[in-house]
Amino acid sequence: MKKNWWKEVVAYQVYPRSFKDSNGDGIGDLQGVIEKLDYLKDLGIDVIWLSPMYKSPNDDNGYDISDYHGIMDEFGTMADFDELLTGIHQRGMKLILDLVVNHTSDEHPWFIESKSSRDNPKRDWYIWKDGKADGTEPNNWESIFNGSTWEYDPTTEQYYFHLFSKKQPDLNWHNEDVRKAIFNMMNWWFEKGIDGFRVDAITHIKKTFEAGDLKVPKGKNYAPAFDVDMNQPGIQKWLQEMKEKSLSQYNIMTVGEANGVSPDNAKSWVGESEGKFNMIFQFEHLGLWNTGDVKFDVLSYKNILAEWQYKLENIGWNALFIENHDQPRRVSTWGDDQQYWYESATSHALVYFLQQGTPFIYQGQEIGMTNYPFESIETFNDVAVVNEYNIVKAQGGDVEKLLHKHKMENRDNARTPMQWDDSPNGGFSNHTPWFPVNPNFKSINVAKQQQNKDSILNFYKSLISLKKSANLYTYGKFELVDKDNSNVFAYSRSLENKKVIVIGNLTNQISKIAIPTDISDYEVVLHNYKDKQVDFEQLRPYEACVIAVI
């Protein structure tokens, strides 16, 4: 297997708005990230993925960009960014940015021009269509943020397409000038010295409008369009052009957000020879729990991840993650954030982290931050939740049921401010934060865990250290162990004459595992219970360990 630097790193996602506020306005900023670079270096991080810090009116927390070459006023200046990039490189770390090119903000100069008249030179930079004969939307597709994908513009009497918020009009990738402008912008950032991109919503840039109206599910006004707006035929031609005119020109790291890509068609995305990106985030493994009783489906989880492991072996590379800015906190949804908070956080960490691939940690995950205790619709910031609530309420639907669901799974759970210490506002800011700090910050915070050798934070440090201790943990072959076990996710990693077995009981039940019969002697090299004793017939709730076969 070919070796690459981006296969050997550990990455950490910073959501700047919620990471650290340096100037007391209640909003995280670039100087706040600079303050915490030594913390990230000490944790063992090699690559920082910085969520959008570009100029934006913040309809969708920075994923609606109004200037690709500017810095959001609340976050600082380009001088602050340059200082951040220098500080990262001085510490031997690398920086990747979010590349958001499926859409822009409706306040981007390109869209302002496009919207000004039907004959404006940039009219075709976005997707404009006439309504139907009765004046309604061109088709009945549903936005990912609920409601129609079409917004009527009375000035030019046409509709524009927006897969996300109406303030996020989609770019028209069919237009060569659009693609050229995007590639030039990417290269501008590469010349500035960044080390790569996480590519947002990239599978959505190609749509099959020829499909027309789709079947509307019962209880909905519009039709989900995933079959026609995600990973569509022809997309690889544009991605190949991106690779040729930008990505391949630099020694960088790329990870595509690739909803709709399966292991069977991943080769064209991440294949060593024909792939366009180094790795992709896929999402098949994220929805495997029941909102009602939060029962996590261990068997489906490991079968999905194992399929990605097997089918990309010697072909491409995996991006490993369980949390990001769009997902709820896993210790609250997949684990147990009460009785087994430490055990479930560390068990899930161990199991995903040591598979073959590049592991990503989302801020706060390393201290076991939990979901926020939402009480009413007024406590949500997530535009998708607010939109859906308003639609359901207008239809006379069960808004309480909806809120119960979203309390567990909405995106705001990941966006509460980072909990640094037990001072007011969790040490995030000396001002009221833009979003409330989780009330449990006095018991769950970085400072407290730094002082406790048996904390989740120090477990992550040990895990990262183990990951980097041998090529086995990066390049070793993956193979499921006791694959039909419905409670325990276990697998081996082997390289040359060395072999380890990673074991994680992902339930609150005492469980057992069938270890291969040819293993007679082993050494426990990492364990999430203090006594470091392993009984394969009596694995304790959320017990997890790595054993090196001797």
N, C-alpha and C positions, 0 to 999 in steps of 0.2 A: 504494500500500500504506500502511495506517495505521501511523503511528509510535508506539512505546511505549517507555518507559524500559527495560523488561525485555527488549526485543529488542536493546538496545545494550550490554548488560553482559557481563562475563566472570565466571563463577562458579567457586567453589573449594569442594570438599567436604572438611570436617574431620571425621575420625573421632576424637573426643576421647580415647578410651581409649589411642590410639596416637600422638597428636600431640605433646604435651609435658607432662612431669610436673614440676610446680612444687614439690611438697612432699616428694619423696623416698620415696614409697611404691611406686614402680614402675608406677603407673597414671597415664595422662594425665588432665588435669583442666581446668576452666574457666580457672583462673589461668594455666595453661600456654598456653592459646589466647590469652589477653590478652597474654602475653609476646611472642607472635609476630605480633601484628596489624600492626606496622610492616613486617615481612617480607612479609606478604601485600599490603599497600598498595604496597610497592616493586615487587612482582611485577607489579602492574597489576590486581589483583582488585577487583571492584566489589561482588560478592555472595558472602557466605559461607553455604554450606549446612552446618549443624551436625547431624551424626547424633545419635540420641537421647541426651539428657542427663537424662531424667526418672528418677524413682525406679523401680528395677527390681531383681529378684533375679538378673538377668543369666544366664538360661538361654540366651538368644540375643543376648548382647551388647547389651542395652538395648532390643531390639525386643519385649521382653515387659514392658510397662509396668504398674506397680502403683499409680502416682499421677501423673495427667497434670498436676497442679499443683505437683509437687515436683521437686527436683533430686536425682539419685543422690548418695548420701553420698560416694562415692569421688571424685566430680567437683567437689564443693563445696556451696555454698549458693545460695539465691535471690539473696542480696546479691551473690555472685560473678557470677551470671547478669546481674543488673542492671548491674554494672560492665562486663561484657563487651559488652552491648548498647549502653551509652553510649559505650564506647571505639570500637566499630565505627561508630556514627553520627558521632562526632566526627571520624573520618577520612574521612567522606564515603562510607562503604560501607554495605551493607545486610545484614540477617541473615534467613535463612529456616530454619525448623526442620523436623524430620521429624514428620509427622502419621501416627501408627500407629493406625488405627481399624478394621481388619478384625478385630483381636483385642486382648485385653489379656493381662496375666499372670494365672495362676491365683491369685496372691496379691493381686490388686486387690480392694478391698472389694466391688465389684459382684459379682464371681464368688464371693467367700466367702459373700455373702448368697444368691446364686443356688443355690449348692451345699448350703445348709443344710437345705432341705426343699423338697418338691415344691410346696407352697402358698406359698412365700415370694414377696412382691411382685416381686422381681427374678428369679424363676425363668426367666421368658420373655425376659430380657435376653441369654441365651445359647441355644445350640441343643441341646436335650435330646431324646432319643428312646429308646423302648423297644428292647430287642434283639429279634432274631428269635425264633421259637418255641423254637429250640434254645438260646437264650441268647447266641448270637454277635452280632457287631456289626450295627447296623441296615442297613448296606450294606458293600460290599467296596472302598470307595475308598481310595486310597493317599495318605498324607501327603506333602507336598513334602519333608519331612525323613525320609521312609521309614517303613515300618510303616503301621498303620491310622490313619485320620483320627478314630477313635472311641476314647474312654477310658472304662472302666466306673467308676462311682462306687458302691461298695457301700452307702453310707449311704442314698441315695435310690433305688438299684436301677435306675438309668438310665445311658445313655451320653451324654457330651457330645462335641461336634464340635470338632476342632482341625485346621485345614488345615496348620499348621506343627507345632511341638513340642507335646507333651501339656501343657506348662506355658503354652501360648498358646491358650486357648479362644477360639473365634470368637464375636464379638458377633452378636446377632440383629437385623439391620437392618430386619426387618419390623416390629419394635416401635417405635412412634412415640416412646415415652419415651427409648429408646436414642438415636435420631437427635437428639432435642431436647438430650439431655445432651452429645452430641458437638459439636453446633453451638454450644452455650453455652460449652463448653471452648475451642473454636477462637476464639470472639469474645473470651474472656478474654485469650488470648495476643495477639490483635490490639490490644486496648485497652492492653496492656502496652507495645506499640510494635514488635513484630516486623514484618518486611516480607514475610512469606509463608510458604508451606509446600511442602515436597516431600512428596507424599502416597503413603505406603507401601502396596503391595499392593492398591491401590484397585479393580482389576478383579475382585478375589475376593470382594467383599462380598455378591454375589448368587450363590446356588447353586441348581441345579435338582435338588432331591432326588427329584423325581418320576421321574427316570431310573432310580432303583434300582440294582441291581447292574450292573457293567460287565464287559466282557471282560478277563480277566486274562492279560497277556502270558506267554509261556513263560518259566519261570525266576523268576517273581514270585509273591508270595503275595497281593498286592493290585493293584487296577487304577488306573493313572494317571487322574486325573479332570479334566484340563484342559478337556475338551469340555463339562463340566457345572459347573465351579466358576470360570469365568473369562469376564468380559465377557458375562454372560448377559442375555437379554431382561428388561427392567424395571429394569435398573440405572440408566438415564439419569433416571428419575423421581426416584430418591434423590439423584443428583448435582445435578439441577436444584434440588432443595430445599436442598441444601448451598450452592449458588450464591446462591440467593435469600435465605437466612437468615444467611449468613455472608460468603462470598467477595466478592460484589458490593458489599458495604457498605464495602470498604476498597480503597485504592490499593496493591495488593499483587501479588506474583509467585507463581504456582502452577505446579508441575510434577508431574504424576501419574506414578507408576510403573505403566505400563499394559501389562503382559504380556497378549498375546491381542488387542490392537488392531492392525488393519491399516490401510494408507493409505486403503483404500476406505471404512472406517467411522470414520476419524479425525475427520471433520467434526463429529460430535456431541460429540467430546471436546475439540477445540481450535479449531473453526471460529470465525472472528471474530465471528459473530453468535450462533450457537447453542451454541458450545463451553462447557464447564464449567471448563476449565483453560486457562492461557496456553499450555502446551506439555506434552508427555508424553515420558517415557523409553520407547522401544520397544527390543526386544532381538533383532530379527531378524538383525542384523549381527554378533552376538557369538560365534556357534558355528561359525565358518567356518574351522576349522583342525583338522588331524588330530593327535590326541594322540601317535600313534606317531612321526611324523617332523616334526611341527610345520610342516606345509606349509600356508601361508595361501592361501585361495582369493580372489585379488584380484578376479577377474571377478564372482563372486557378491557380494562385499562392495560393490563400486561399483554393481552393478545394484540391490541392495536400497536403498542410501542414495539413489541417484538417483531411485528410484521415490517415496520419501518426499519428496524435494525437489520433483519435478514435481507430485505430486498435492496437495501442500499449498501450492503457489504461489498467492498471492493468496486463500487460503482459511484457512490456519492457520499455526502456527509450530512449528519443530523444536527439540528439545533435542539438542545435539550432545555426545557423550561416547564414550569408548572404555574407561574404567576407572571402577570405583566399589568400594565396600566388599564387594560380592558377586562381584567378578570377579578373575581372576588378573592379573598384571602383563603388559601387552601387549608390552613389549619382549622378554619371555621366551617369549611364545606366538605372536604375530604377527610378531615381528621376530627379531633375532639378538642375544642379550645377551652375546655373546663377541666375535667378530671385528668385527661391525658394530653394536656397542651404541649409539654416538652417532648414527650415520647412520640406523639403523632407528627409534630413538626419535623423532628429529626429523622424519623422513619421515612417519611415521604421525601425528605431531602436526599437521604442516602440512596434511595432506589432510583430516582431519576438522574442523579448527578453522575453516577459512575457507568452509565451506558456509553456506547460508542457515539461520540458527538461532542460538540462544544456546549458546555453548560452556561446558562444565563440565570442570574439571581436578580429578582426585582427588589428595589429598595424596601427595607423593613421585613422582608421575608427572612433575612438572616437573624432576626430577633423574634420571630414568631408573631409579628403583628397580626391582629385579628380583624374580622369584619366590624363595621361601625354599628352601633345600636340605633338604627333609624326608627323614628316614631310616626312621622306623617309625611305627606308629599312635600311639605315645605322644607323638610330636611334634606331633600335630594337636590343635587346640582346637575346630574346626568341628563343631557338634552333628550336622549332616547327614552328615559323613564318618564320625564315630564310630558313628552309628546304622547306616549302610549296612554298615560293616565288621563290626559284630556280627552283623547279619543274614546276610551272606555267609559268615562264619566258622561260624555255627550250621548253615548248610545244607551245609557242606563245600565251599564254592566256592573259587575262586582269589583269595585275598586279596592276593597279591603283584601280580597284574594290576590289581586294584582300586586298590591303593596307588600303582602307577605312574601310573594315570590321574589320581588325585587330587593327586599331587605337582605336576602341571602346572596343574590347573584348579580346585583348591579355594579357598574364600573366605579362608582364613588367609593366603594369599599377599599379599593386599592389607592385612592387618591387623597386619603386623609394625611395630614402632615406627619413627617418622620418623627419618631419618638426618641429624642436624643438623651433626655434625662428627666428627672422628676420635678424640675422647676416649672413655673407657669407656662402653659402652651407646649409642654414637653421639650422645652429648649429649642423648639423650631423658630420661635419669634418672640420678641418682647412686646408685640402688638397682637391684637385679635386676629387670628389667621383667616385667610380667605375661605377656608373650610374648617369646621371644628376638629380639634385633635380628639382622637379616641379617648374616652374617659379613663381607660385602663393604663394611661401612660405612666402613672406613678409606679405601677408594678412591672410594666413591660417597657423597657427603654435600654438604650445602648450602654449608658454609664453603669447601670446596675449589672448588666450582663458581662461587661468587661471585668468586673471585680469578682465574678463567680466562675470558677474554672469548669463547672458543670452546666454552663448556660448553653442555650441554643446558638448564640453567637460564637462561643468557643468551640462548639461542635462543628459549625461551618468552617471555622479556621482549620480544624483538624482534618475535615473532609477535603478542603482545598489542598492542604499540604499533602495528603495521601494521593490525591488525584495527580499531583505534579511529581510525585516521588519515583515514578517508573513509567516507561513507555507503555507498559501493559495496560494502564488505565486509560490511555488515549487510543492506542492502535490495536489493543488486544481483541480477539474474536469474541463476539457475544453469543451466548447460548442459554436458552431458558433451562431452569432446573425445576423439576416437579411442576411441569407446565399446566397441569389441570387443577392445581391447588387454588381454591377459591378465596383463600384468606391471605396467602403469602406470595409475594412477588420475589422470586429468587432467580439469579442467573449467574453464569460463570463468565469470566474474562480470562482469556489465555493468549499467551504470546511466547513463542519459542518453547522453553521448557518450564515456564512459570504459569501458575493458575491461581486465581482467587475466586471465591464465591461470595456474591452480594445477596444478603437475605433481609427482607423486610416484611414483617407482619403488619399489614395495613388495616387491621381491625382492632376492636377493643376486646376481642375474644382470645382466650388461650388457644393456641394453634400448634400444629406440628408440620414438619416438612420432611420429605423423603430426600435425604442427601445421597448422591451417587455412591454405590456400594464400594467403588474402588478407592474411596477416600478413607484412609486409616488414621492419618495424623494431620493436624492443622494447627495454625496459630491465629488467634483473634487479633486483628490489627486495628479494628475500629469498632466501637460498641456504644449504644446509646443508653445502656443501663450501667450504673456505677460498679456493680460487682464483676462485670466483664465475663460472666459465666453464661455459656450457651447450652441449652438443653433442646435439642432438635425435636423432641417429643412434647415439650412444654414451652413453646415460645410465648412469652408474656405479651400483654396488650401492646401493640405498636413497637415491639422489640425489633431492633435492626442491628446488623453487624456485617463486617467484612471478615472473612476467614481466608488466610493464605494456606494453600495446600502444600504440605511438606513432603 
